[in-house]
Amino acid sequence: MGELYIFESERLGFRRWKDDDREGFAEMNANPEVMEFFPDTLTKDESDKLIERFEQHTEEKGFGIWAVERKEDGAFIGFIGLLEVGFDAGFPGAVEIGWRLDNKFWKRGYAAEGAKATLDYAFKILDMNEICSFTAQTNKPSEMVMQRIGMTKAGEFDHPKLEKGSPLKKHVLYRITTGEYAAL
Ligand SMILES: CC(C)(COP(=O)(O)OP(=O)(O)OC[C@H]1O[C@@H](n2cnc3c(N)ncnc32)[C@H](O)[C@@H]1OP(=O)(O)O)[C@@H](O)C(=O)NCCC(=O)NCCS
């Protein structure tokens, strides 16, 4: 099964998106618990378009947001991956690591395990120098993943794409360099 994946961790495989993922992805994007720290849930059409955006990014840059599969049973559990930061928030480190898992798969350590494997791939295979990550200040589960994988807090900022007055506007910024990663 290993050859199916671009890279893998102990329990997870990372691969390009398949049509079969669309239904499960739309379901998680329509779930208010999964989308608690985003402005809204997504429609099926918005969810499908997001997959297309991820795939286009991967085609163009050679890295992107990958579909994550549990190796044991092939279940699609969500995404983890790397994206060029699409706005100028006034900080360097143009590649971000991000994750979203279906809540059926929370609290098993999959996010941190998968994010660590993704950092490994970014630094050792893609030869990146620095990765950042950010999330709404209130999204503690996501911030804890950043901390668990060895990233450190670099500051706070107002997300430029969120409306003024939105309770999600205030974001925390984390980062890790290839040297810091090697020293973990
Ligand atoms: C962010 C998100 C991926 C975090 O998921 P998570 O399940 O909390 O994180 P992990 O997969 O790393 O699991 C860690 C938890 O599993 C527990 N755990 C259980 N078995 C484990 C195991 N074998 N190994 C490690 N941890 C394990 C840990 O104790 C920890 O629980 P705790 O937080 O209560 O201490 C999830 O909340 C999510 O998808 N949210 C919606 C999308 C989102 O907001 N994304 C970020 C936007 S920027």
The ligand as an ORCA input file, in Angstrom:
! r2SCAN-3c Opt
* xyz 0 1
  C      -7.143     21.101     14.819
  C      -7.485     19.622     14.879
  C      -6.924     18.895     13.678
  C      -6.902     19.067     16.179
  O      -7.327     17.732     16.387
  P      -6.949     16.969     17.748
  O      -7.616     15.664     17.690
  O      -7.201     17.876     18.900
  O      -5.359     16.841     17.645
  P      -4.468     15.532     17.506
  O      -4.954     14.705     16.389
  O      -3.053     15.970     17.496
  O      -4.799     14.736     18.823
  C      -4.334     15.172     20.077
  C      -5.258     14.666     21.156
  O      -5.391     13.243     21.002
  C      -5.074     12.612     22.240
  N      -4.551     11.264     21.871
  C      -5.276     10.121     21.963
  N      -4.573      9.089     21.503
  C      -3.373      9.563     21.092
  C      -2.223      8.976     20.520
  N      -2.167      7.658     20.236
  N      -1.169      9.767     20.217
  C      -1.209     11.086     20.492
  N      -2.282     11.704     21.039
  C      -3.359     10.953     21.335
  C      -4.110     13.567     22.907
  O      -4.075     13.377     24.291
  C      -4.718     14.907     22.544
  O      -5.838     15.169     23.353
  P      -5.895     16.516     24.276
  O      -5.862     17.678     23.324
  O      -7.166     16.363     24.999
  O      -4.664     16.433     25.136
  C      -9.028     19.445     14.899
  O      -9.528     20.081     16.034
  C      -9.698     19.991     13.651
  O      -9.646     19.407     12.572
  N     -10.386     21.129     13.803
  C     -11.180     21.706     12.725
  C     -10.376     22.353     11.651
  C      -9.494     23.463     12.144
  O      -9.927     24.264     12.985
  N      -8.292     23.503     11.588
  C      -7.332     24.483     11.897
  C      -7.626     25.741     11.205
  S      -6.279     26.869     11.181
*
